[in-house]
Amino acid sequence: MRANKSGININRSELAALLEFAGDDNQYGCVHFRIDGGAKLIASASDGRRSVECTSEADSDALTGEWRCDRQFIESCRRLVDPNETQVVLKVTEKGMREVLIVGIEDEAERGRYKVPTDAVSTQITISVIHEQIAASELDQATPRSWFAFSPLKTLKAMGTVERAAQCSPMTVYAGKTPNELVTFETSSIGGRWVGVFKPSPVMAPGEDGDEPEEDAPGTAPRALELVAPLATEKKKRAKASKRPAKKRASKAPPANDDSAAEAG
C-alpha cells in the first residue's frame, strides 16, 4: 500500500484485510483512507468491536486528505483485481475520489478504468475515532508486557477446529513468561475440556520479521517437542541379530576341592 501523485495504490490482499474488519451497517460499513503531510498513508476499518489500521508511505507529491469509502465499493474494487497480476489505484483529487484504475503490479500499465458511484465516497472526517482507539490500546513502550509471535494463517485455523469441536465455546490463550515458551490455549464445553500448545514463531522484535534471529533474541524458536513413551507414536525398533557368529569361550575346569586333593596324595 502506498500513496503517490496518482492516488492510493493497494493490492487485493490489503483490500481483503480491511474488509475483514469493516462492519456491515451504515456506521461501520466503510474503509477509511488518510494521506497526511508527514509522508504517511493511513488506512483503517472497524466494525465497532474489532479495529485494524495500516500505516504506510506517501510520496511528497501525494494529495493530502481523507476519504471514507463504502464497504460495497471497496468490495467491488477487490473483485476487479487479479492477486498475481494487478492492483487498484484509487484516484484522489481535490474534488474527491472519482475514478478507480486497475494497473499492472510490475509495469503499472493501465488495464481498466472505472467511475466511482457518487454516493460511495465522502470526505467525512471519521478516521480519528479508530486511530485514537488503537493508539490508546498501545501501552507505553517502557511498560513491561508479555508477547509472542505466531502465524495466524496456520495457528488460528487449527485452533478453529478445536473451537468447533467444543461447540464454539470461547477460547482462552496463555502466553509464556518469555516469547520463547510454548503458548497454551484451552476451551470447555459439555463434551469436555480441550487444552493445547503451540510454538511461537521466531522474530527479531515485536512486529518484525524473523528470518535470521539472534541467538538470544526474543522470540527465538524454542526446542521442538519431543514425544516420549507412552506418548511416542513411533514404534520402537528391535535390535537386529548380529551376523557374526558368537565367539566360543574356553571352558575352565572347576577347581578341585580339598577332599579330592587329599585322596590323590
PABA-231074 format. One record per residue: y, x, z of N, C-alpha, C, O in turn. Coordinates in steps of 0.001 Angstrom, whole numbers, plus 524288, in hexadecimal, padded with zeros to 5 digits. Layout:
! residues N
YXZYXZYXZYXZ;...
! end
This chain:
! residues 265
7FB5D8035180000800008000080000804DB8037A800008053F8072B8030E;8088B8023D7FC8780D408056E7FC2D81191802417F992810837FEDE7F653;8166B8035F7FB0581AE5800C97F89B81E08804C17F57381EF3809227F735;81FA98032A7F0C0823048066C7ED87826E5802ED7EA9F827617FE4F7EBDD;8299F805117E6D182D9D801FD7E41B82B4A7FD727E10482E077F9B67DFB8;826317FDCA7DFD6823A37F9877DCF78223E7F4F47E080821DF7F0837DEB2;821787F6037E582820027F1EC7E92E81C0F7F3E27ED2681C197F8737EEAA;818A87F05D7EECD814B97F19C7F2C380F697F2187F01680D657EE4A7EDF2;80D2E7F6BE7F0388080A7F7BC7EDE9803E47F6E77F212804267F93F7F643;800177F3987F0F37FC137F25D7F4CE7F6F27F12F7F1F97F6F27EE8C7EDF3;7F2957F3207F40F7ED8E7F2577F1767EA927EDBC7F3BE7EC617EB377F76B;7E6117ECAD7F1967E3077E80F7F3067E12F7E84F7F8B87E1657E4627FB7D;7DF627ECDD7FA797DD7A7ED5E7FFD67E1C87EC76803CA7E0E37EA07807D7;7E6797EE67802A67EAEB7EDAF8062E7EC8B7E7F08065E7EDE27E5ED80A86;7EC6E7E553801E87ED9B7DFBA801D27E9A07DCA7805097EB0A7D919807F4;7E49F7DE0F804787E0797DB52807527E10C7DC0B80D2F7E0237D8648102D;7E28E7E0BD80EDD7E32C7E1C3814747E7997DE79816BE7E70F7DC5A81B06;7EBE37DE0B813FA7F0377DADB815DB7EEC77D514815F77F02A7D24A819A0;7EC067D34C811FC7EA617CDCD811C77E6927CC77816277E67F7C80C8180C;7E36C7D041817C27DF9F7CF5181BF27E2547CDCC821067E02F7CACA8241A;7E70D7CFDE821F07E9D57CEC6826C87EDDC7CA67826367EFF87C88982A1C;7EEEB7C8C8821757F2BA7C49D8209E7F0637BF5B822237EBAB7BE8B821AB;7F3B97BBC8823F97F1E87B696825697F1837B306820AF7F2427B4B681C3E;7F0567AE18821AD7EFDC7AA5481D657F3677A58D81E287F27D7A16F81BD9;7F7707A625821687FB1A7A1D5822408008A7A3698206B8014C7A7B981E70;8044A79FEC82116809907A0FE81F3B80C267A57D8221C80F377A86281FCD;80AF17A61F8272A80D857AA2C82A4380B507AF968293F80E407B35A828B3;806227AFFE828FE803AC7B5238288E8010E7B61D823497FEF67BA5B8226C;8011E7B25381FC67FE877B30981ABB801BE7B63F816F88034D7B454812D8;802C67BB2C8185C806227BE758151E8050D7C43A8162D8026D7C59D819F5;8071F7C785812C6806E97CD398136380C7E7CF3D812E280F637CD9680F6A;80DFC7D2D28165C813597D4D28167F8139B7DA5D81455810197DD8A81531;817D27DB7381183818E47E0B780F9081E817E215810E4822087DED881069;81F497E6E981290824997E8C0813B0825287EE5D811C2821CD7F1A9812C0;829687EF6380F0182ADB7F4B580D7982FF57F5E98103D833E87F35080F59;82FDE7F9DF8139D834A27FB22816838371180020814678350B8028A810C5;83B648019A816B783E2B80637814E183BEE80B50816D683DF480F7A8158C;837E280B17819DC8359080FD681C02830D4811B48190982D598142A81B42;830AD81087813F782C528121E810958272480FEB8127F823238129381253;8273D80B058145682280808878163F821AF8033A813AE8255880047812AD;81CBB8022E812AC81B057FD0B810EF817817FAD581530813CF7FD68816E0;818A47F617816E98158C7F39B81AFA813607EE7C818D9816467EB4D816B4;80E497EDB48197380BBD7E8CD817F3808D37E6C481CB48064E7E9C581F7C;809287E1B181DA58069F7DF8F8224D804EE7D9F58215D806D27D75281DD1;801457D82F824AD7FF5B7D2D28247B7FD4C7D162829D97FBA07D4C282CD7;7FD707CC4782B0F7FB917CA648301C7F9E77C4B382F967FC327C1B782C98;7F5DE7C33F8328B7F4527BDC0832BD7F5A07BB4F838047F3DB7B70183939;7F8C37BE1983B307FA387BC39840587F6C97BE5D844AE7F85A7BE6484939;7F2197C028843527EE817C2778472C7ED757C836845ED7ECCF7CB6C84973;7ED4E7C972840ED7EC667CEC683F327F0EA7D07983BBE7F3317CD4C838F1;7F22E7D56883BF27F66F7D776838B57F4E37DCCD8369C7F1DD7DFA38390C;7F7017DE218320D7F61F7E34C82FDB7FB1E7E50C82D2C7FE0F7E1DF82B14;7FC077EA2682D43800B87EC5882ADE7FF567F184828507FC937F4B582A9F;801397F25C8239A800647F74C820DA805B97F9B081FA78091E7F71D81D6D;8066E7FE978212280B438016A8200280A1D805B081C0F806AC808F181CE4;80CFD805AB817C580C1E80979813A28115680BBA811DD8155880AF681469;8113E80E8680D77815E58113780BA0818E480DF2807AD816A080AD6804CB;81E0780EB3807988217180C46803BB824ED810818016782747813968043F;8253D810A17FC3F8289E8146D7F9AF82E5D8134D7FAEC82FCC80EF37FC61;8318F817487FA4F83720816B27FB9D839DD812C07F81D83DD3810817F9A9;837CB811DD7F35F83A3F80E2A7EFCA837E9808B37F024839358054E7ECFD;8346E807D07F3FF832248029A7F4B68363B7FEE27F6F183959800637FA48;836337FA0F7F517839F17F6277F6E9838927F4747FC72834177F30D7FD7C;83C537F48E7FFFE83B5C7F2D98055B83BA07ECEF805B883E807EA64802D4;838967EACC8094E8388B7E52680A0A833857E35D80C8E830227E68780DD7;8330C7DE3280D4482E5B7DBEA80F9F82CD57D70D80C95830277D40680ADF;8279D7D65D80BF1825AA7D1FF808E8821037CF8680BB981D677D23080D75;8213C7CA6580C1981D087C75E80E7081A147C4AE80A0381C2E7C13E80764;8151B7C64C80932812087C473804C480DE97C08F8069380B1D7C18380A5E;80D917BC33803D7809BC7B83180519804327BA51804768031B7BD5C800E7;800C57B8AE807EB7FB607BA94807D97F8B17B98B802A17F6017BCF580092;7F9697B4DC8007C7F6D27B38B7FB917F8B37B6FF7F71D7F5AD7B85E7F3A2;7FDB07B8667F73A7FFD17BBE47F33A7FD487C1567F3A57FBC97C39E7EFB0;7FCD27C35E7F85C7FA667C8827F9177F49C7C8557F7987F2907CC197F569;7F1FF7C4077F8BD7EC857C36B7F7327EC047C35C7F1447E84A7C58B7EF26;7EFAD7C0EA7EE957EF9D7C0E57E8DF7F0507C66B7E6B37EDD97C7DB7E2D4;7F3A67C9767E9317F4657CEE17E7947EF5F7D2067E84F7EDEC7D52A7E4F9;7ECC37D1247ECAF7E7E97D3FD7EDBE7E3CE7D2E27E98F7E0F77D66B7E7F4;7E37C7CE0C7E7CE7DF897CC947E3F87E0AD7CECC7DE927DD247CF3F7DB58;7E5867D02D7DD917E6F27D2667D8847E5817D8277D80A7E59E7DA567D3C1;7E4277DA9F7DC667E3767E04A7DC7F7DDBE7E1D47DC107DA597DF857DE92;7DCBF7E5B77D8E37D79C7E8367D8AB7D7C07ECAD7DC9B7DB077F0287DC19;7D4487ECB47E08C7D4A67F0A47E4B17D43D7F6457E2D77D62F7F9D07E572;7D1BB7F7257DE5E7D1057FC827DC697D4D47FDFC7D81A7D536802907D6B0;7D7AF7FA217D5FA7DAE47FB397D1647E0B47FA3E7D2327E3F57FD387D048;7E2087F60D7D50A7E77F7F4697D52B7E97C7F3757DAB47E6777F3327DE70;7EE9A7F2F37DB207F12C7F1917E0027F5E47EE227DED07F76D7ED827DA4C;7F8257EBF07E2E57FC8D7E8537E258801AD7EB387E34C801FB7EEAD7E6A0;805A67E9C47E05A80B077EB687E17A80E377E6797E25B80F1A7E3777DEB6;80FEE7E5A47E727813487E1317E874818E37E2C67E72281B4C7E5CD7E9FC;81AF07E0BA7E2D1820337E2297E109824457DFA17E48D824947DAD87E4E4;827627E2D77E72782B707E0D67EA9D830C97E2677E87B831987E6CC7E6B3;8345C7DEB87E8B8839BC7DFAA7E71083D627DD657EB3283B9E7DB1A7EF09;842607DE097EA638462E7DBDC7EE0B845FF7D5E77EE1A847B97D37A7F1E0;843F47D38E7EA05843847CDDC7E9B583E597CBE17EBEB83D867C7277EC46;83ADA7CF777ED69835E07CDDE7EFA08314A7D0307ECAE831D37D4157E9E9;82CD27CDC57ED50828147CF847EABD826C57CB847E67D8252B7C7227E7A4;827797CD137E19F826F47C9617DD508222D7CA6A7D9DF820517C6E37D72F;8202F7CF417D9F281BD77D0927D679817BF7D3D77D943818DA7D67E7DD1F;812F67D3957D73280E9B7D6CD7D90880C557D9A27D45180B377D7367D052;80BA87DEB37D4C8809427E1C67D0A1803D37E3777D249802E37E49C7D6DC;800457E39F7CE8E7FB227E5F27CF5C7FB1A7EB037CC467FBAF7EAF17C780;7FA6B7EF6A7CEF47FAB77F4847CC607F5CE7F7A37CD877F2F67F68B7D13F;7F4E07FB887CA457F0677FEF47CB0D7F128802677CFCE7F585804097D0FC;7ECEC803807D2847ED3B806CE7D72B7EE8680C6F7D5A17F1B080EFD7D832;7EC1680E587D1797ECCE813CB7CFEB7F1A98148D7CC897F4E6817EE7CDA3;7F22A811617C8637F672812377C4AD7FB3B80EDF7C5C67FF5A80FC47C376;7FAC580AF47C9517FF08807627CAA080108804667C5DE80569802697C5E6;7FDD1804167C1CA7FF4C801187BD267FEE57FB447BE537FB4F7F98C7C108;802937F8457BC48802A37F2A87BD537FE167EFF47BAA27FD387F0AF7B5F6;7FB267ECCB7BD9E7F6BA7E9D97BB827F7D37E3FD7BB6D7F51C7E10E7B8C0;7FBC77E2447BE557FD097DCBC7BE7B8020F7DBD17C178803967DEFF7C4BC;804A77D7697C058809967D61A7C2E88099C7D03F7C4058088D7CD167C08E;80AD27CED77C8DE80A9C7C95A7CA7880F907C7ED7CD78811CF7CB2E7D035;8113E7C3037CCED815C57C1117CFC5814237BF337D52E80FF17BCF47D5DC;8177A7C0267D8F9816827BE717DE548187E7B8DF7DEF481CFA7B7CC7DD96;8154C7B5477E0FB8172F7AFE77E1ED81C077AFEF7E56381C6C7B3177E8FE;81FA67AC7E7E453824AC7AC897E715824297ABAF7ECF5827717AD897EFF2;820167A8E67EEAB81F7B7A7C97F44081B917AB707F6E781A147AA897FB63;819E27AF8D7F42B815D67B2FF7F64F8180B7B76D7F9998154A7B98E7FCEA;81CF87B8D97F8BF81F4D7BD557FB74824B07BBD77FD69827B67B9427FAB4;825D57BD888023682B0A7BCB08046482CD27C1AD80708829B47C538807F4;831DB7C1EF8083E8340A7C68080AF4834FD7C54E810B08385B7C7AE8132B;8320B7C1A8812C08328E7C0458184A830EB7C4DA81BB182CBA7C71081AE0;834197C65181F72833057CADD822B782F7B7C93E82735831517C71F82B1D;82A6F7CA3C826AA826AC7C8B882ABF822E27CD1582C1A81FB67CC8182FAB;8232C7D1728294D81F6D7D59F82A3C820347D81F82F9981C887DA56831C6;824F77D7CA831C5826147DA4F836C7822A97D82883B2A8214D7DB0683EC7;821427D32B83AE581DFF7D0D583EFD818C07D39683F4B816F37D4E08438F;816407D48483ACA8112F7D73783AAB811DD7DCEC83C2F80EBF7DF0E83F29;815F47DF6483A20816DE7E4E883B44817987E5D78411F815697E98A84349;81AA17E284843A581B8F7E31B849498169F7E21484C75815BD7E4888507F;813677DE6984A9680E847DD4E84D5780AEA7E20384D418089D7E36285140;80A677E481848B9807047E91884847809527EDB184B41806777F09184DD8;80E757EE6A84AEA810FB7F2BC84DAE810537F22D8539180F967F60F8564F;810967ED5C85587810067EC8685B2980A807EDB485D04809B27EF228618A;806B27ED1D85988801457EE1B85B127FFFE7F3E585B377FC157F57385D8A;803397F714858C7802597FCB6858C6804DB7FF1A85DA7809A37FF3185E27;801A3801018612F8039B80346866058061B80889864FF8054280AF6860EF;8092C80A3D868B780B8680F66868668073E81379867CC803498134D86A86;8080D817308642A8040781B1E86323802C281E63867F87FE89820A886855;8066A81EA086BAB8056B821A38706A801C381ECD8741F7FF9D8212C877B6;8010A819BD873457FD9B816B3876AD7F7EF8178B875207F68B81690870A1;7F49E81953878B17EF1A81A3B8774F7EC7281529875C07ED078113087866;7E98581547871777E680810C586FDE7E153812A886D917E0F6816ED86B62;7DD7580F7486E1C7D85E810C086BE77D83480EE98663D7DAA180AFD864E2;7D55A811B8862F57D4F88104885D777D0028129685B2E7CDBA8163D85D51;7CE6781064856D37CA2381299853C87CAEE810DA84E227CD7280CE084D25;7C8D0813C984A7C7C93E8127C844F27C3F98108F842F27BFE1812778449A;7C41880CC383F5D7BF4180AC683D2B7C05180872837CD7C4D0807878365D;7BC2D80782834E27BC918053682FB27BBB37FF538301A7B7437FDA8830EA;7BFC77FC1D82F907BF0D7F66D82FE77BB4D7F45082BCA7B84C7F0B882CE1;7BB727F686827047B81B7F481822DE7B2537F4F2824487AF367F187822F3;7B0E87F928826FC7AB757F9E88286A7AA337F77A82DBB7A64D7F4BA82E52;7AD857F8848318B7AC527F6FA836E57ACF77F128837CE7A9877EEAE83A12;7B1557EEEC836117B2537E9678371F7AE817E5DE834407AD387E1A283621;7ACB47E79582FBA7A8C87E47B82CEE7A3C97E411830227A1777DFE083093;7A2257E8828326279D6B7E8788359B79E3A7E54D83A9879AC37E26483C37;7A2CE7E5E083D057A3EB7E2E7841BF7A4377DD0F840937A2FB7D9D3843EA;7A5DD7DBBB83BD07A6147D63D83A4C7A0BA7D3B683A357A0337CF1883B73;79CBA7D6B6838BD797707D486838C8795A97D35683E55792DA7CF8C83F43;797537D69F842057960C7D59C8477F799027D0D384971796DB7CDA884C59;79DEB7D048847DC7A10B7CBBF8497379E8E7C6A88479579E587C2D484A7B;79CAD7C6A3842C279A1E7C1F3840C17950A7C0D2843A8793BA7BC4D844A5;7922E7C4FB8450478D507C43F847F078E5D7C20884D5B78B0C7BF6084F9B;793087C32684F76794837C131854A3797BE7BC378544979AF07BB22857B6;796E97B9318502A799A97B43484F6479F997B4E784F5F7A27B7B1A58516B;7A15B7B93484D077A6F77BA4E84C627A9DD7BAA6851947AE6C7B929851EA;7A7457BC98855987A9DC7BD6A85AA07AD987C21285A367AC807C5B785746;7B1F67C20E85D117B59C7C67985CFB7B2EA7CB8085EA77AF687CB7C861F1;7B4A17CFCB85C517B2357D4D585D627B5F27D853860777BA9E7D88A85F56;7B3DB7DB06864547B6E77DEAC8677F7B5947E43A865DA7B1027E5848651C;7B9927E78B865467B8D77ECF48639A7BADD7F095867D77BF2B7EFD8869DA;7B7BB7F487869337B92B7F85686D3C7B9B57FDB586AB77B5FC7FFC58687B;7BE627FFF086B1B7BF308053D8692D7BD408092386D317BD3E8080B871DF;7BB9780DBA86B577B9F0811D486EEA7BE9381472871837C3118134587042;7BD81817F68751C7C1B981AC0877CD7C48881E798741A7C91A81FB8874EB;7C1D48203D870107C429823A186C1B7C2E182166866BA7BF4081E478663E;7C5CD822F0862A47C4B4820FA85D5E7BF6D822B385B3E7BDB8820C38572F;7BCCC8265685DEF7B7C68284385C157B33A824D685DBD7AF20824DF85B3A;7B3E8821E0861F37AF7E81F21864437AE1B81A338613C7B158817FB85E76;7A93581889861D67A765813D485F4D7AA8180F18861257ABE280EB0865BB;7AB9680B8A85D8A7AE4F806B185EB87AA3D8026885F987A688801E585C93;7AAF47FF60863B27A7357FB40865127A9937F5E9863EC7AE387F50C864D2;7A65C7F251861ED7A8217ECEE861307A3F27E9378633579F4E7EA778632F;7A5AA7E4A1864F67A1FF7E0CE8670A7A3EF7DB44866197A89F7DA5286598;7A0457D7AA865DE7A1787D2208657279CCC7CF0F867737985E7D0EC86739;79DC47CA6B86963799997C73F86BAF799E27C1AA869A379E0F7BFB386847;795687BF37869757950C7B9BA867F1790477B76886A9E78DB57BA0286DBC;78F1E7B2868696578A877B00986BAC785907B30386A3F781D57B33886D46;785987B55186591780F57B814863BE780067BD568664677BC77BF87865C4;783EE7BF6C86903783347C47586B91788157C7CC86B5B78C187C62986946;787BB7CC7686D8278C1C7D02786DBB78B0D7D4A1869FE786D67D6F186A09;78EE67D5D5866C578E7C7DA16862F7792007DE99864A7796897DDC586606;78FF27E34D8648D792F17E7FE865CF791AF7EC1A861B378D257ECCC86046;7959F7EECA85FD1794C27F2E585BF0798A97F74685C8479C727F6D185F73;797C47FB84859BD79B4D80004859BC79BF5801F6854247989480111850D6;7A0488049C853157A0F78075084E217A43380C3B84F057A71780CA8852D6;7A3A480FF284B677A669814E784BD97ABD481478849667AC548125F8451A;7AFE98166584C077B51D8167C8499F7B52D81A25844EC7B1C981D8384461;7B90B819748418C7B9AE81CD783CFD7BCED821A083E797C07C82137841AE;7BBBE8262683C2D7BECF82ADC83D5F7C42882AAF83ABC7C480829BE83608;7C84782B9483DB17CD9482BB583B9E7D0948302D83E197CF31832108424C;7D4BC831DB83B6F7D8018360383D807DB7E83407841E77DC7C836CE845B3;7DD5A82F298415B7E0CA82CBE845357E0CA826E78441F7DEFB8254283FFB;7E2C4823BA847BA7E2CD81E0C846D77E55C81C95841AE7E9C181E3084092;7E2948198583E887E4AF817AD8399A7E4BC81B9A835357E6F581A8A83113;7E25482028835FA7E24D8242A831ED7DCCA8250882FEE7D8F68235C83251;7DC7A827B782B737D774828D38290C7D49582CE482C447D6FA82FC182F4B;7CF7182D2682B9C7CC65830CC82EC37C856833AF82BAC7C3F08345682D81;7C9B38357B826EB7C5DD83840823BC7C45183D7A826257BFCA83F15825DB;7C8248401E828887C7078453082ADA7C93F845708305E7CD1F8482683141;7C6E6842AF834167C8F2842AB839697C82C847E983C0F7C46484AB183B05;7CBC98493383F787CB1C84DEC842827C68B84D47846367C4DC848EC8475B;7C493851A48480C7BFD28518784B367C07584E2E8500F7BCEE84B3785171;7C4EB84E9F852A97C5CE84BA78576B7C9D684756856AC7CBFF8455E85A7D;7CADF845D8851C57CEDE841DB850CB7CCF783C8A852977C84B83B6E85258;7D090839328546B7CF00833E1855E57CC7B83118851527CE608316284CE9;7C84682E738525E7C5AA82B8F84E447C16C82E9284B797BEFF82C7E847E0;7C0728337884D097BC348366684A9B7B7208336F84B567B6158315484F88;7B40083348847407AF4183011847627ABBA8319984BED7AAB88363C84CB3;7A9D482DD284EF17A65B82F0A853487A0F1830658514C79FB182FAE84CB6;79DCD83259854D67986D833BE853757957F82EE3851C07961F82AB78540E;7924E82F6D84DBA78F7482AF084BA578BA9828CB84FB3789CC82B9D8531E;78A91823B884F3A786D88213C852B67816E8238A851D777FDF8247784D63;77E9E82474855FC7795082673855A4775AC822A58585877616821C885D0E;7721C820618556076E6D81CAE85790769CB81FA6859DB767958231685754;7686281E5185E93763EA820CA8612C7602F81C86862DE761B0817F986347;75B6781DF5863D57577481A1D8657C759688174686A5E75B9C819CE86DD0;758AF8120A86ACF7559780ECD8673A758CF80C4D862E4756F6808A68605E;75DAC80E33861F0760F380BCF85DF17604080E558589D7622C80C4A854B6;75D8C812B78586575CFE815878537C75A3C8122A84F797565480F9D850A4;75C4E8122E84ABE759EB80F10846967563E81252843407533B8103884025;7567F8175F843E57533581AC2840C274E3781C04843AE74E5F81D8D8483C;749BF81B5E84110744C681C6A8438B744178223E84488745A3825848415E;741C38236E848F2740C9828DE84A2D73C8482B01846957388C8286C845BC;73D4C82F9D844827397B83208841127354C834DE8444473678837B3847F9;7307183406842BD72C2E836BB8455772BF383C638437F72D1583DA283EFE;72A7983FAE8471272A1084536845BA72597845FA841E7721478440D842CC;72694848C883DA672296849BC839B771EB284DD483BB17201D8518F83E61;719B084CFD83A3E7159E850BC83BC671661855C7838D2717A1855B58342D;715A785A1B83B687165885F2B838F5711D78603D8353A70D5C85EF583669;712FD86294830B970EF5863DD82CED70BF3868CC82E6D70795869A682C9C;70E4286BF7831AC70BA9870CF8333B7076686FB1837417084386CAD83AE6;702B887223836A16FE8F8714283A7F700078739E83FBD70276877C18400C;6FE7F870E7843C96FFBF872D5849046FCB0877D484A1F6F8178784A848CE;6FF5187B7984C866FCBA8806584DD96F8F087FA38525A6FA2A87D2685648;6F440881E0851AA6F05188181855C36F16188589859F16F24688A23858DD;6F143883AE85EB56F22488747863066ECE88898F864CC6E905886BE8650C;6ECC588E87866026E7EA8910C867E26E68B88EF886D3B6E9C688ED0870CA;6E18088D5386DB76DFCB88B2B872B96DEB488F878768E6DC56893808753F;6E06688EBB87B146DFA38929687F366DB54890BD882DA6DB3488C3588475;6D7AB894738842E6D35D8931F887C46D58A8924888D2E6D8DD8954288EF7;6D3AE88E3C88FD06D5A688D458951A6D45C891CA898B26D02A894118981E;6D7928932D89C386D68D897A789FCA6D1D08968E8A33F6D10E892338A523;6CEB389A928A4046C9FB899F58A74D6CB8E899498ACEC6CF3D89BB88AED6;6C890895CD8AF9B6C9E28950A8B5216C73F8994F8B86C6C43989C6A8B657;6C8518997D8BD566C66E89DB98C0C86C08C89D8B8C16A6BE0C8A1A18C1CF;6BE34898B88C1866B898898338C26F6B57C89A8D8BDEA6B1BB89D6F8BEC0;6B7188994A8B91A6B44689B5C8B49F6B4DC8A13E8B4406B1438A3F68B293;6B94D8A32C8B5C86BA2B8A8ED8B5A66B6C18AB9A8B9AB6B4E98AFF68B8CE;6B5E48A8F78BE216B2A58AB6B8C2276ACF68AB888C0796AA398AF5B8C17B;6AB188A74E8BDDD6A5B28A7368BC126A4C78AB6C8B7FF6A0A88ADE58B7D7;6A8BD8AC2E8B4AC6A8158B03A8B0B36A7BB8B5918B3146A5418B9038B0D2;6AA0E8B6668B7756A9C28BB8C8BA176A4B68BC208BCD06A3BA8C0288BF3D;
! end
